[in-house]
Amino acid sequence: MKPSIEVVIRMADTLEVSLDYLVGKSDLELDSSILNRIREIQKLNDHEQQDAFKLLDMFLRDAKARKAYAH
């Protein structure tokens, strides 16, 4: 028996994982707080999205550099 899409969506919501993760299409588990932040970024206008991504890119670059120099 295969569950309906509505049941699968409720399962993913209950487990706080993405549908892709739930059905094995991704090994990346995104928790609901990350997904909610992504949704909020999508609501921004193009310029605001670019600013948000620039900040995120700078943070990720710096975090990688700190990790590389920590070894």
DRENLUMKE-991928 format. One line per field, with one value per residue: residue in three letters; x, y, z of N, C-alpha, C in turn. Coordinates in Angstrom, 1 decimal. Layout:
BEGIN
r ALA, ... .
n_u X, ... .
n_v Y, ... .
n_w Z, ... .
ca_u X, ... .
ca_v Y, ... .
ca_w Z, ... .
c_u X, ... .
c_v Y, ... .
c_w Z, ... .
***
This chain:
BEGIN
r MET, LYS, PRO, SER, ILE, GLU, VAL, VAL, ILE, ARG, MET, ALA, ASP, THR, LEU, GLU, VAL, SER, LEU, ASP, TYR, LEU, VAL, GLY, LYS, SER, ASP, LEU, GLU, LEU, ASP, SER, SER, ILE, LEU, ASN, ARG, ILE, ARG, GLU, ILE, GLN, LYS, LEU, ASN, ASP, HIS, GLU, GLN, GLN, ASP, ALA, PHE, LYS, LEU, LEU, ASP, MET, PHE, LEU, ARG, ASP, ALA, LYS, ALA, ARG, LYS, ALA, TYR, ALA, HIS .
n_u 0.8, 0.6, 1.1, -1.0, -0.2, -0.8, -0.6, 2.0, 3.2, 2.3, 3.6, 6.3, 6.2, 5.6, 7.9, 9.7, 11.3, 12.5, 10.5, 12.1, 14.2, 12.7, 11.7, 14.0, 15.4, 17.4, 20.3, 20.6, 19.5, 17.3, 16.4, 13.4, 13.7, 15.7, 14.6, 12.4, 13.8, 14.9, 12.5, 11.7, 13.7, 13.1, 10.9, 11.8, 12.6, 14.5, 16.9, 17.2, 17.4, 19.9, 21.6, 21.2, 22.3, 24.9, 25.9, 25.6, 27.4, 29.8, 30.0, 30.1, 32.5, 34.3, 34.0, 34.9, 37.6, 38.5, 38.2, 40.0, 42.5, 42.6, 43.6 .
n_v -1.2, 2.2, 5.4, 8.4, 11.6, 13.6, 12.4, 11.7, 14.2, 15.2, 13.4, 14.1, 16.7, 16.2, 14.8, 16.8, 17.0, 17.2, 16.4, 15.2, 14.1, 12.4, 10.4, 9.4, 10.6, 12.4, 12.8, 14.8, 16.3, 18.7, 20.8, 22.1, 24.8, 25.7, 25.4, 27.2, 29.6, 29.7, 29.9, 32.4, 34.0, 33.7, 35.2, 37.8, 40.7, 40.8, 42.2, 42.3, 39.6, 39.0, 40.5, 39.1, 36.7, 37.4, 38.1, 35.6, 34.1, 35.3, 34.7, 31.9, 31.6, 32.7, 30.9, 28.5, 29.2, 29.6, 27.0, 25.7, 26.8, 26.0, 23.5 .
n_w 0.0, -0.8, 0.6, 0.4, -1.2, 0.6, 3.1, 3.1, 3.1, 5.6, 7.2, 6.7, 7.7, 10.4, 11.2, 10.7, 8.4, 5.0, 2.1, 0.1, 1.6, 3.2, 1.4, 0.5, -1.6, -1.1, 0.9, 2.5, 5.4, 6.1, 8.7, 10.1, 10.9, 9.3, 6.7, 7.0, 7.2, 4.6, 3.1, 4.0, 2.9, 0.2, -0.1, -0.2, -2.1, -5.3, -5.0, -2.2, -1.7, -2.9, -1.3, 1.1, 0.4, -0.2, 2.4, 3.7, 2.1, 2.7, 5.4, 5.3, 3.9, 5.7, 7.8, 6.7, 6.3, 9.0, 9.9, 8.3, 9.1, 11.7, 11.8 .
ca_u 0.0, 1.3, 0.3, -1.3, 0.8, -1.1, -0.1, 3.5, 3.5, 2.1, 4.7, 7.5, 6.0, 5.7, 9.3, 10.5, 12.3, 12.0, 10.0, 13.2, 14.9, 11.8, 11.6, 15.3, 16.0, 18.4, 20.8, 20.7, 18.4, 17.2, 15.4, 12.3, 14.1, 16.5, 13.6, 11.7, 14.6, 14.9, 11.2, 11.7, 14.6, 12.4, 9.8, 12.4, 12.8, 15.8, 18.1, 17.3, 17.9, 21.3, 22.3, 21.2, 23.3, 26.3, 26.2, 25.8, 28.6, 30.9, 30.1, 30.6, 33.9, 35.1, 33.9, 35.8, 39.0, 38.8, 38.4, 41.3, 43.6, 42.5, 44.3 .
ca_v 0.0, 3.5, 6.5, 9.5, 12.6, 14.3, 11.6, 11.8, 15.6, 15.2, 12.6, 14.9, 17.8, 15.7, 14.5, 18.0, 16.8, 17.5, 15.3, 14.5, 13.3, 11.3, 9.4, 8.8, 11.3, 13.2, 12.4, 16.1, 16.5, 20.1, 20.9, 23.0, 26.1, 26.1, 25.5, 28.4, 30.7, 29.7, 30.4, 33.9, 34.7, 33.6, 36.3, 39.1, 41.1, 40.3, 43.0, 41.9, 38.2, 39.1, 41.0, 38.0, 35.6, 37.9, 37.9, 34.2, 33.6, 35.8, 33.9, 30.6, 31.7, 32.9, 29.7, 27.5, 29.6, 29.3, 25.5, 25.3, 27.3, 25.4, 22.2 .
ca_w 0.0, -0.9, 1.2, -0.5, -1.0, 1.8, 4.2, 3.1, 3.5, 7.1, 7.8, 6.7, 8.6, 11.8, 11.4, 10.5, 7.4, 3.7, 1.4, -0.6, 2.6, 3.7, 0.4, 0.1, -2.8, -0.6, 2.1, 3.3, 6.2, 6.5, 9.7, 9.8, 11.1, 8.1, 5.6, 7.2, 6.8, 3.1, 2.7, 4.2, 1.9, -1.1, -0.1, -0.4, -3.5, -5.8, -4.4, -0.8, -1.7, -3.2, -0.1, 2.1, -0.1, 0.0, 3.8, 3.9, 1.4, 3.5, 6.7, 5.0, 3.5, 6.9, 8.6, 6.1, 6.6, 10.4, 10.0, 7.6, 9.9, 13.0, 11.7 .
c_u 0.9, 0.5, 0.1, -0.2, 0.5, -0.6, 1.4, 3.9, 3.4, 3.2, 6.0, 7.4, 6.2, 7.2, 10.3, 11.6, 11.7, 11.4, 11.1, 13.9, 14.0, 11.7, 12.9, 15.9, 17.1, 19.0, 21.0, 19.4, 18.4, 16.1, 14.5, 12.8, 14.9, 15.5, 12.8, 12.5, 14.8, 13.6, 11.2, 12.6, 13.9, 11.4, 10.4, 12.5, 14.2, 17.0, 18.3, 17.9, 19.4, 22.1, 22.3, 22.2, 24.7, 26.8, 26.5, 27.1, 29.8, 31.1, 30.6, 32.1, 34.8, 35.1, 34.9, 37.3, 39.3, 39.0, 39.7, 42.5, 43.6, 43.3, 45.7 .
c_v 1.2, 4.6, 7.6, 10.6, 13.5, 13.7, 11.8, 13.2, 15.7, 14.5, 13.5, 16.1, 17.4, 15.4, 15.6, 17.7, 17.1, 16.3, 14.5, 13.6, 12.1, 10.1, 8.9, 9.5, 12.2, 12.7, 13.7, 16.3, 18.0, 20.2, 22.0, 24.5, 26.6, 26.3, 26.8, 29.6, 30.8, 30.3, 31.9, 34.6, 34.7, 34.7, 37.7, 39.4, 40.7, 40.9, 42.5, 40.4, 38.2, 39.6, 39.9, 37.0, 36.1, 37.8, 36.5, 33.6, 34.1, 35.0, 32.5, 30.5, 31.8, 31.6, 28.6, 27.9, 29.3, 27.8, 25.1, 25.7, 26.6, 24.0, 22.3 .
c_w 0.0, -0.3, 0.2, -0.3, 0.2, 3.0, 4.3, 3.5, 5.0, 7.8, 7.9, 7.6, 10.1, 12.1, 11.2, 9.5, 6.0, 3.1, 0.7, 0.4, 3.0, 2.7, -0.1, -1.1, -2.4, 0.7, 3.0, 4.0, 6.6, 7.6, 9.4, 9.9, 9.8, 6.9, 5.8, 6.9, 5.3, 2.6, 2.8, 3.2, 0.5, -1.2, -0.3, -1.9, -4.0, -5.2, -2.9, -0.7, -2.0, -2.0, 1.0, 1.7, 0.1, 1.5, 4.2, 3.3, 2.2, 4.8, 6.4, 4.6, 4.7, 7.8, 8.1, 6.4, 8.0, 10.5, 9.4, 8.4, 11.3, 13.0, 11.8 .
***
